[in-house]
Amino acid sequence: MKLVWLSHFVPFPPRGGARQRAYNLLRHVSRKHETELIALNLLGESRDRVEAHKAELEKLCRRVEIWDTPYPWRGARWWTQLSWSPLHYHHYSAHSIWSRTLAHRWQETLQRNTGALVDVQTIDLARYFPPLRNFRKVLSHPNCESFMAERRAQVETNILKKAYLRNQARKIARLEREFCPHFDANLAVSELDAERLKLQSPGAHFHVVENGTDTDYFVPSTQAPEPNSLVFAGGLSWYPNISGMRFFITEIWPVLKSRCQGIRLCLAGRSPVAELTQLAERDPDITLVPDPADIRPSVWRASVFICPIIDGGGTRLKILDALAMGKAVVSTTIGREGLAVEHGKHLLVADSPREFANMVLTLLADEPLRRRLGEQGRAQVEKLYSWKVIGEHLEKAYSCALGENPCAQLSA
């Protein structure tokens, strides 16, 4: 089968949730299908880096093209256009990555791939949908984007930002209603996200293709962790991670420090924003590891992995990675949202600052409990969330989209 995969970002290197998912699923499907990858250089990376990424992706795909977006993400023109975005029909992410030049190149791509199945990676690529009318196609939803924008608006205290986010949420919801029914299959990362999307598009067909983890790469360490040590690992410029760590450091961390002498926290991840850098610099017991080449050593050293997420959507690959490494995890309800993991069996869940602190302290003091949670969490991930398992779910969704193996509609 011919497969055309359209992505709004370059799925290499496979660090960070979105790139991990895309890279590992591409690795799976390209073994079976003639895969052509079209990826947008969303971050405006240098030509040398783009060529290096392309060379790695060509080891998987029959053909790889990486196209520059109309203007770099978060550059001067990006911010200027953002200010006008409430006046546009499409939400800003969809508007900012489209141009007539790229639309023409997309048409050429489709013309040379007649009969291919097309996998589009996000609703943000909505302006590239119209030429797909005569193709079998699937639309991937890394989150229920309209719900995530509305959730963010609900917690935003700035009146102008709240109004902007609600404006964007309405536009995304309209696109979900308009386009999801026209795809042969819509792919959600959890049953919960599928249900939310189904409310927007009751006539659309949905499959759940979960997030996963590389259980051969993320493995438990043979070395004992450092006592009284915590770690958070994730992109440190992604707003749910920023708000989660702000919540933890300002409301939970003081409680922990008052009750556990010598406790330490490590923040490890890509592109830390100034706010998190400053929070770490103010406290000698917080270590910041920016842009690690390998996230595993930071996680292995810690006794407990924390996921104090209070915003966002989708499911958190960081939790799956930590569980695969046999780590005891404390998460908020939102942090473990959409994952088939149980409080007290695979991890601990707490939402209030004091309850979260109590859970962390319990784990730090109870090595057998940490070991039991780590073992059971690892087993659950191997059973449900290895990329081999998730890849087979994707293949079933493709078969359904092609009409080879029709399945029942997912009910709302």
Backbone torsions as a table, in degrees:
resi	resn	phi	psi	omega
1	MET	NA	140.1	171.0
2	LYS	-83.4	135.7	178.7
3	LEU	-131.4	127.9	173.1
4	VAL	-110.2	124.1	-175.9
5	TRP	-113.1	113.9	-179.5
6	LEU	-104.5	118.4	-176.1
7	SER	-122.6	143.8	177.8
8	HIS	-85.8	1.9	176.6
9	PHE	-146.9	165.3	178.4
10	VAL	-85.8	118.1	-174.0
11	PRO	-83.4	49.7	175.6
12	PHE	-159.4	143.0	-4.0
13	PRO	-71.5	157.2	-175.4
14	PRO	-78.6	62.5	175.3
15	ARG	-121.4	137.1	-173.0
16	GLY	92.4	148.2	-170.8
17	GLY	-55.4	-51.0	-174.8
18	ALA	-65.1	-43.6	-178.7
19	ARG	-71.2	-35.2	175.1
20	GLN	-59.3	-48.0	-178.6
21	ARG	-61.3	-52.5	-175.4
22	ALA	-61.8	-45.9	-177.7
23	TYR	-62.0	-47.1	-175.9
24	ASN	-70.0	-34.5	176.0
25	LEU	-72.2	-37.1	173.8
26	LEU	-61.4	-41.8	179.1
27	ARG	-59.7	-37.8	-179.9
28	HIS	-70.9	-52.9	-172.3
29	VAL	-71.8	-28.1	-177.4
30	SER	-71.1	-17.0	174.7
31	ARG	-69.4	-25.1	-174.7
32	LYS	-109.9	-22.4	-171.5
33	HIS	-129.3	153.1	173.5
34	GLU	-76.2	101.4	-169.2
35	THR	-104.5	128.5	172.4
36	GLU	-112.5	124.1	-179.2
37	LEU	-103.6	126.0	170.1
38	ILE	-114.3	116.2	-176.6
39	ALA	-126.1	142.3	177.9
40	LEU	-94.1	137.7	178.3
41	ASN	-81.0	69.2	-171.5
42	LEU	-60.1	-36.9	-175.6
43	LEU	-85.8	-0.3	178.9
44	GLY	64.3	39.0	-179.2
45	GLU	-68.7	157.2	-177.3
46	SER	-63.7	157.9	-179.0
47	ARG	-61.0	-37.7	179.7
48	ASP	-62.5	-44.6	179.2
49	ARG	-66.1	-39.8	179.3
50	VAL	-61.9	-44.0	179.9
51	GLU	-64.8	-36.8	177.7
52	ALA	-65.7	-43.4	177.9
53	HIS	-63.4	-41.3	-179.4
54	LYS	-61.3	-42.2	-179.6
55	ALA	-61.1	-38.8	178.6
56	GLU	-68.7	-40.7	-178.5
57	LEU	-71.5	-26.5	176.5
58	GLU	-69.2	-14.2	172.9
59	LYS	-71.4	-19.4	179.1
60	LEU	-101.6	-46.2	-167.6
61	CYS	-103.0	148.6	177.4
62	ARG	-62.2	-36.6	-179.7
63	ARG	-147.1	140.1	179.0
64	VAL	-132.9	129.2	171.5
65	GLU	-127.2	135.6	177.2
66	ILE	-120.8	118.4	-174.4
67	TRP	-106.6	138.7	174.4
68	ASP	-73.3	139.7	176.5
69	THR	-77.1	166.3	-177.5
70	PRO	-56.0	-34.9	176.4
71	TYR	-154.4	148.7	-174.5
72	PRO	-62.5	145.9	177.0
73	TRP	-60.4	128.1	177.4
74	ARG	63.6	21.3	169.6
75	GLY	-82.4	-178.3	-176.2
76	ALA	-60.0	-45.0	-178.7
77	ARG	-68.3	-33.8	178.2
78	TRP	-57.9	-47.1	-179.3
79	TRP	-67.6	-37.0	178.4
80	THR	-62.6	-47.2	179.5
81	GLN	-65.3	-32.0	178.8
82	LEU	-59.1	-38.8	-177.3
83	SER	-64.8	-24.3	179.5
84	TRP	-93.8	-6.8	-169.9
85	SER	-62.1	-29.7	177.2
86	PRO	-59.4	-19.4	-179.2
87	LEU	-87.8	-11.6	-177.5
88	HIS	-81.9	155.1	177.2
89	TYR	-68.0	-43.4	-178.6
90	HIS	-89.0	155.8	173.0
91	HIS	-66.4	162.3	-166.9
92	TYR	-63.4	-40.1	-178.7
93	SER	-59.7	-37.7	178.2
94	ALA	-70.6	-38.0	-178.0
95	HIS	-70.1	-39.0	-169.3
96	SER	-75.8	-17.8	-176.9
97	ILE	-107.9	15.7	179.3
98	TRP	-114.2	143.8	170.5
99	SER	-151.4	160.5	178.2
100	ARG	-62.0	-37.6	179.7
101	THR	-62.4	-47.3	179.5
102	LEU	-67.7	-36.3	177.4
103	ALA	-61.4	-38.6	177.8
104	HIS	-66.2	-43.3	178.5
105	ARG	-63.6	-35.2	177.4
106	TRP	-65.1	-41.9	176.8
107	GLN	-59.7	-43.3	179.5
108	GLU	-63.6	-39.5	178.1
109	THR	-60.2	-45.9	-179.0
110	LEU	-66.5	-36.4	-179.9
111	GLN	-63.3	-34.6	-179.9
112	ARG	-86.6	-1.3	180.0
113	ASN	-125.0	39.9	178.9
114	THR	-55.7	132.5	178.5
115	GLY	89.1	-3.5	-179.0
116	ALA	-75.3	155.9	165.8
117	LEU	-84.6	135.4	-178.5
118	VAL	-112.1	126.1	176.8
119	ASP	-110.9	111.2	180.0
120	VAL	-100.4	131.9	-164.2
121	GLN	-87.9	-7.0	-179.5
122	THR	-167.8	154.8	172.9
123	ILE	-64.5	-18.6	177.3
124	ASP	-62.3	-18.6	179.6
125	LEU	-91.7	22.7	-172.3
126	ALA	-57.5	-33.1	-177.3
127	ARG	-72.1	-8.5	175.4
128	TYR	-97.6	3.6	-176.1
129	PHE	-75.3	-40.2	-170.9
130	PRO	-50.7	-40.4	-179.2
131	PRO	-69.2	-3.1	-176.1
132	LEU	-88.2	5.6	-172.1
133	ARG	-53.2	-39.3	-174.7
134	ASN	-96.6	13.5	-179.9
135	PHE	-109.6	149.0	163.3
136	ARG	-72.1	137.9	-169.8
137	LYS	-154.1	150.2	173.3
138	VAL	-126.7	148.9	177.9
139	LEU	-119.1	119.9	179.3
140	SER	-89.4	138.8	179.0
141	HIS	-120.6	96.2	178.6
142	PRO	-63.0	-21.5	172.8
143	ASN	-148.2	167.6	162.2
144	CYS	-82.9	94.9	-167.3
145	GLU	-62.7	-37.7	-179.7
146	SER	-66.3	-41.2	178.0
147	PHE	-64.3	-42.6	-177.8
148	MET	-63.8	-40.7	178.2
149	ALA	-66.0	-39.7	179.0
150	GLU	-68.3	-40.6	177.2
151	ARG	-60.8	-41.6	179.2
152	ARG	-65.1	-38.0	178.5
153	ALA	-63.5	-37.0	-177.5
154	GLN	-63.5	-32.6	-178.1
155	VAL	-96.7	-6.5	-179.8
156	GLU	-73.9	130.9	-178.0
157	THR	-94.0	-23.0	177.8
158	ASN	-75.5	123.6	-173.7
159	ILE	-61.8	-41.9	-179.1
160	LEU	-67.4	-42.5	178.1
161	LYS	-65.2	-39.6	178.5
162	LYS	-60.7	-44.7	179.9
163	ALA	-63.9	-40.7	179.5
164	TYR	-63.1	-46.2	-178.4
165	LEU	-64.1	-37.0	178.4
166	ARG	-68.7	-36.7	175.4
167	ASN	-60.1	-45.7	179.8
168	GLN	-66.9	-39.9	179.6
169	ALA	-60.5	-42.1	179.2
170	ARG	-63.1	-41.3	-179.5
171	LYS	-66.5	-41.8	179.0
172	ILE	-64.8	-43.2	179.2
173	ALA	-60.2	-39.3	178.1
174	ARG	-62.5	-42.5	179.0
175	LEU	-66.8	-38.1	176.8
176	GLU	-61.4	-42.8	178.1
177	ARG	-65.4	-38.6	-174.0
178	GLU	-74.7	-41.8	-168.3
179	PHE	-103.5	-32.6	-174.7
180	CYS	-54.9	-40.8	-178.9
181	PRO	-64.7	-19.0	-177.4
182	HIS	-86.5	-7.4	176.4
183	PHE	-92.4	144.1	-178.4
184	ASP	-68.9	-26.1	173.1
185	ALA	-153.5	141.0	172.0
186	ASN	-110.7	133.1	-174.8
187	LEU	-107.5	119.2	176.8
188	ALA	-109.8	154.9	-175.6
189	VAL	-88.8	-5.4	177.4
190	SER	-158.5	161.1	175.2
191	GLU	-59.7	-37.4	-178.8
192	LEU	-63.7	-45.9	177.9
193	ASP	-64.6	-38.1	178.4
194	ALA	-61.7	-40.6	178.6
195	GLU	-64.9	-41.2	179.0
196	ARG	-64.6	-41.8	179.0
197	LEU	-68.4	-35.2	179.8
198	LYS	-64.8	-31.5	175.4
199	LEU	-63.9	-35.6	177.6
200	GLN	-74.9	-37.2	-172.4
201	SER	-132.7	73.7	-174.8
202	PRO	-63.4	-19.7	179.5
203	GLY	-90.5	-0.1	-176.7
204	ALA	-89.2	159.3	-179.3
205	HIS	-104.9	131.0	-173.7
206	PHE	-124.7	144.0	169.2
207	HIS	-125.2	147.5	172.9
208	VAL	-98.0	119.5	173.7
209	VAL	-124.0	98.0	-168.0
210	GLU	-67.5	164.2	164.6
211	ASN	-71.3	158.3	-177.2
212	GLY	-143.4	-168.8	178.9
213	THR	-148.5	155.1	179.0
214	ASP	-86.1	98.0	-174.6
215	THR	-74.8	-8.8	173.2
216	ASP	-87.5	-25.0	-179.1
217	TYR	-92.9	-46.7	178.9
218	PHE	-91.5	99.3	-176.4
219	VAL	-128.3	158.8	176.8
220	PRO	-64.4	150.0	177.4
221	SER	-86.6	150.7	174.5
222	THR	-86.0	-9.1	-179.4
223	GLN	-91.9	144.5	177.5
224	ALA	-69.4	141.1	178.5
225	PRO	-73.5	165.1	176.7
226	GLU	-73.2	136.9	179.8
227	PRO	-62.5	146.8	173.5
228	ASN	54.0	40.7	-177.7
229	SER	-120.9	137.2	179.9
230	LEU	-119.5	155.1	175.3
231	VAL	-142.6	143.7	165.6
232	PHE	-124.1	127.9	179.9
233	ALA	-126.3	123.7	-179.6
234	GLY	172.7	168.7	178.1
235	GLY	-58.5	124.1	-174.3
236	LEU	-97.2	18.1	169.9
237	SER	-120.8	0.9	-179.3
238	TRP	-86.8	125.8	-166.7
239	TYR	-58.7	-36.1	176.6
240	PRO	-64.6	-34.3	177.9
241	ASN	-70.6	-37.7	178.0
242	ILE	-63.6	-49.8	-178.4
243	SER	-66.0	-35.2	178.5
244	GLY	-65.3	-42.5	179.9
245	MET	-74.7	-30.2	173.5
246	ARG	-62.3	-45.8	177.4
247	PHE	-59.3	-45.2	-177.2
248	PHE	-67.2	-48.5	-173.4
249	ILE	-70.5	-34.9	-177.0
250	THR	-86.2	-29.5	-173.0
251	GLU	-114.7	-29.2	-176.4
252	ILE	-102.5	-41.7	-176.1
253	TRP	-57.8	-42.8	177.7
254	PRO	-60.2	-36.8	177.7
255	VAL	-64.2	-44.3	-179.5
256	LEU	-63.9	-42.8	-177.4
257	LYS	-67.2	-31.1	-180.0
258	SER	-74.8	-19.3	-174.2
259	ARG	-114.1	-8.0	-177.4
260	CYS	-139.2	100.7	-179.0
261	GLN	-67.4	133.6	176.8
262	GLY	83.2	8.9	179.0
263	ILE	-67.6	143.7	-178.9
264	ARG	-133.4	152.6	-179.6
265	LEU	-128.5	134.4	174.0
266	CYS	-115.5	129.0	171.7
267	LEU	-108.7	120.7	-177.4
268	ALA	-130.0	127.8	178.8
269	GLY	169.1	175.0	-175.9
270	ARG	-76.6	143.6	165.9
271	SER	48.4	59.4	-180.0
272	PRO	-62.3	133.7	178.7
273	VAL	-75.2	163.0	-176.1
274	ALA	-58.3	-37.3	-178.2
275	GLU	-59.0	-45.9	-179.4
276	LEU	-71.3	-36.1	176.4
277	THR	-60.5	-43.5	-179.0
278	GLN	-68.3	-39.5	177.7
279	LEU	-61.5	-39.4	179.5
280	ALA	-69.7	-39.6	-177.7
281	GLU	-65.7	-27.8	-178.0
282	ARG	-77.0	-14.5	-173.8
283	ASP	-128.8	114.6	-179.1
284	PRO	-65.8	-12.8	179.6
285	ASP	-91.7	3.6	175.5
286	ILE	-112.4	126.0	177.2
287	THR	-109.5	130.7	177.4
288	LEU	-105.2	127.7	176.2
289	VAL	-116.4	93.5	-176.3
290	PRO	-80.9	138.3	172.9
291	ASP	49.4	53.7	-179.5
292	PRO	-67.4	139.0	175.9
293	ALA	-67.1	-29.2	-179.7
294	ASP	-141.4	118.5	-175.6
295	ILE	-77.6	-18.9	-169.9
296	ARG	-62.3	-43.9	-178.8
297	PRO	-57.9	-37.6	179.0
298	SER	-64.6	-38.5	-179.8
299	VAL	-74.7	-42.8	-179.6
300	TRP	-58.2	-37.3	-176.1
301	ARG	-67.7	-24.2	-172.6
302	ALA	-84.4	149.4	173.7
303	SER	-79.4	-34.4	-175.0
304	VAL	-137.3	136.1	174.2
305	PHE	-98.0	130.3	179.3
306	ILE	-109.2	144.7	175.5
307	CYS	-138.1	76.3	-174.5
308	PRO	-86.3	46.4	-174.7
309	ILE	-74.4	133.3	-179.3
310	ILE	-124.3	8.8	-175.9
311	ASP	-152.2	171.5	175.2
312	GLY	99.1	-162.9	-177.1
313	GLY	-158.7	-168.7	-178.1
314	GLY	68.9	-153.7	175.8
315	THR	-127.8	155.0	-170.1
316	ARG	-98.6	110.8	176.0
317	LEU	-64.3	-26.9	180.0
318	LYS	-60.0	-35.7	177.2
319	ILE	-69.4	-42.8	178.8
320	LEU	-62.1	-42.1	178.2
321	ASP	-61.6	-45.1	-178.9
322	ALA	-64.1	-42.2	177.8
323	LEU	-64.4	-39.3	177.4
324	ALA	-60.8	-29.7	178.6
325	MET	-87.0	9.2	176.0
326	GLY	72.9	24.9	-177.3
327	LYS	-87.9	142.7	168.1
328	ALA	-75.1	132.3	-172.5
329	VAL	-121.8	137.6	167.0
330	VAL	-115.6	125.2	-177.3
331	SER	-132.5	157.9	166.3
332	THR	-77.3	169.0	176.4
333	THR	-61.7	-44.0	178.9
334	ILE	-65.2	-36.3	-179.1
335	GLY	-60.4	-40.5	-178.0
336	ARG	-96.9	9.1	-177.5
337	GLU	-53.3	133.2	174.9
338	GLY	83.5	-5.9	-179.7
339	LEU	-99.1	144.0	179.0
340	ALA	-84.5	66.0	178.6
341	VAL	-130.2	141.1	-172.8
342	GLU	-110.5	139.0	173.4
343	HIS	-61.0	131.0	178.4
344	GLY	86.9	-13.5	179.6
345	LYS	-112.3	-47.0	-178.3
346	HIS	-111.8	-23.2	-178.5
347	LEU	-165.4	177.2	174.2
348	LEU	-113.9	146.1	-176.0
349	VAL	-125.7	132.4	178.2
350	ALA	-152.6	148.9	-177.1
351	ASP	-119.7	-37.8	179.3
352	SER	-78.9	152.4	-179.9
353	PRO	-54.7	-45.6	-177.4
354	ARG	-68.4	-40.6	178.9
355	GLU	-64.7	-41.4	179.3
356	PHE	-62.1	-45.6	178.4
357	ALA	-59.7	-42.4	179.7
358	ASN	-61.4	-40.8	179.0
359	MET	-64.1	-43.2	178.6
360	VAL	-61.4	-47.3	-178.8
361	LEU	-63.6	-37.0	176.8
362	THR	-59.6	-45.3	-179.3
363	LEU	-68.0	-40.4	180.0
364	LEU	-61.9	-31.2	-176.8
365	ALA	-90.8	-10.0	-171.2
366	ASP	-126.2	86.8	-178.3
367	GLU	-63.1	-41.0	176.5
368	PRO	-59.8	-37.9	177.2
369	LEU	-65.5	-43.1	177.5
370	ARG	-58.6	-44.6	-178.2
371	ARG	-65.0	-42.8	-178.9
372	ARG	-64.2	-46.4	178.1
373	LEU	-61.3	-42.3	-179.9
374	GLY	-62.3	-42.3	-179.8
375	GLU	-67.6	-43.0	-178.8
376	GLN	-72.3	-35.3	175.8
377	GLY	-64.4	-44.1	177.8
378	ARG	-59.9	-45.2	-179.5
379	ALA	-61.8	-40.3	179.6
380	GLN	-65.6	-40.1	179.4
381	VAL	-66.2	-42.7	178.6
382	GLU	-61.0	-37.3	-176.9
383	LYS	-73.4	-42.0	-169.5
384	LEU	-113.0	-24.9	-164.9
385	TYR	-126.3	14.0	172.9
386	SER	-70.6	152.1	-177.6
387	TRP	-64.7	-26.3	175.8
388	LYS	-63.3	-44.3	178.0
389	VAL	-64.6	-46.7	-177.9
390	ILE	-65.6	-37.5	178.1
391	GLY	-60.0	-37.5	177.1
392	GLU	-67.3	-34.7	175.0
393	HIS	-62.7	-40.1	178.3
394	LEU	-64.4	-41.2	179.0
395	GLU	-61.5	-39.3	177.9
396	LYS	-64.2	-39.0	177.7
397	ALA	-64.8	-40.4	177.5
398	TYR	-62.8	-43.9	179.3
399	SER	-60.5	-39.1	178.3
400	CYS	-66.0	-44.0	-179.4
401	ALA	-62.0	-32.8	179.8
402	LEU	-81.9	-5.2	-178.6
403	GLY	80.5	10.1	-178.2
404	GLU	-82.0	-30.2	-176.5
405	ASN	-144.7	68.0	-177.0
406	PRO	-57.7	143.5	-179.4
407	CYS	-127.9	169.2	179.6
408	ALA	-71.0	150.4	174.1
409	GLN	-62.4	142.8	171.7
410	LEU	-76.7	123.0	-177.5
411	SER	-77.8	152.9	179.6
412	ALA	-77.7	NA	NA
